[in-house]
Amino acid sequence: MTSTDQLLREIEVFADERQLSASTVARLAANDGKLIARLRAGGTVTLATAEKLREFMRSARAGGREAGAGRATPALHNDATKSDEQQAVTGNGAEVFP
């Protein structure tokens, strides 16, 4: 088993644990949703990217990421750091009143 095969296996196991697709893990960890397809097709990954993926998985397993829907997954945004005014504005600029 090559180091690339080993990394791919680690990602797949993690993805199964979190009920995510492997490509979602790669997208969230390394901002690369096509990484898994490239690895499965025989591609390689840089050491920096491999470490980014592994750190993401370690952090999630250690509870260092926000839990969502019963599984530890990273937050796509962090509303906890936004002010009340920032949270009251939706993505299209329309205000939302409680």
C-alpha positions as CSV (number, residue, x, y, z in Angstrom):
1,M,0.0,0.0,0.0
2,T,1.4,3.4,-1.0
3,S,1.3,6.5,1.2
4,T,-1.3,7.9,-1.1
5,D,-3.4,4.7,-0.7
6,Q,-3.0,5.0,3.0
7,L,-4.2,8.6,3.1
8,L,-7.2,7.8,0.9
9,R,-8.1,5.0,3.3
10,E,-7.8,7.3,6.3
11,I,-10.1,9.8,4.7
12,E,-12.6,7.1,3.7
13,V,-12.7,5.7,7.3
14,F,-13.1,9.2,8.7
15,A,-15.9,10.0,6.2
16,D,-17.7,6.8,7.1
17,E,-17.5,7.7,10.8
18,R,-19.0,11.1,10.2
19,Q,-21.5,10.0,7.6
20,L,-19.9,12.2,5.0
21,S,-18.6,11.5,1.5
22,A,-14.8,11.4,1.2
23,S,-15.0,14.3,-1.3
24,T,-16.8,16.4,1.3
25,V,-14.1,15.8,3.8
26,A,-11.5,16.9,1.2
27,R,-13.5,20.0,0.3
28,L,-13.9,21.0,4.0
29,A,-10.3,20.2,5.0
30,A,-8.4,21.3,1.9
31,N,-10.9,23.3,-0.1
32,D,-10.5,20.7,-2.9
33,G,-13.7,18.7,-3.7
34,K,-12.0,16.9,-6.6
35,L,-9.0,15.6,-4.6
36,I,-10.5,12.2,-3.9
37,A,-11.3,11.6,-7.5
38,R,-7.7,12.5,-8.5
39,L,-6.3,10.2,-5.8
40,R,-8.5,7.3,-6.8
41,A,-7.3,7.9,-10.4
42,G,-3.7,7.5,-9.3
43,G,-2.9,11.1,-8.6
44,T,-0.7,12.3,-5.7
45,V,-1.0,14.9,-3.0
46,T,1.6,17.3,-1.5
47,L,2.9,16.7,2.0
48,A,1.3,19.9,3.1
49,T,-2.1,18.9,1.8
50,A,-1.8,15.5,3.4
51,E,-1.0,17.1,6.7
52,K,-3.9,19.5,6.4
53,L,-6.3,16.6,5.8
54,R,-4.8,14.6,8.8
55,E,-5.0,17.7,11.1
56,F,-8.6,18.3,10.1
57,M,-9.5,14.7,11.0
58,R,-7.5,14.7,14.3
59,S,-9.2,18.0,15.3
60,A,-12.7,16.7,14.5
61,R,-12.1,13.5,16.4
62,A,-10.8,15.4,19.4
63,G,-13.9,17.5,19.4
64,G,-12.1,20.6,18.1
65,R,-14.8,21.3,15.5
66,E,-18.4,22.3,15.8
67,A,-20.7,19.3,16.0
68,G,-23.6,19.4,13.6
69,A,-26.5,17.0,13.0
70,G,-25.1,14.5,15.5
71,R,-21.7,14.3,13.9
72,A,-18.5,16.2,14.4
73,T,-18.0,18.3,11.3
74,P,-16.4,21.7,10.8
75,A,-18.5,24.7,10.7
76,L,-18.7,26.5,7.4
77,H,-19.2,29.7,9.2
78,N,-19.0,30.8,12.8
79,D,-22.0,32.8,13.9
80,A,-20.7,32.8,17.5
81,T,-18.2,35.5,16.5
82,K,-20.7,37.7,14.7
83,S,-22.4,40.6,16.3
84,D,-26.2,40.7,16.6
85,E,-26.3,43.2,13.7
86,Q,-24.2,41.0,11.5
87,Q,-26.4,38.0,12.2
88,A,-29.5,40.0,11.4
89,V,-28.4,40.4,7.8
90,T,-28.9,37.6,5.3
91,G,-26.6,36.7,2.5
92,N,-28.6,38.8,0.0
93,G,-28.4,41.9,2.3
94,A,-32.0,41.8,3.4
95,E,-32.5,42.4,7.1
96,V,-34.1,39.7,9.2
97,F,-36.0,40.8,12.3
98,P,-36.6,38.5,15.2
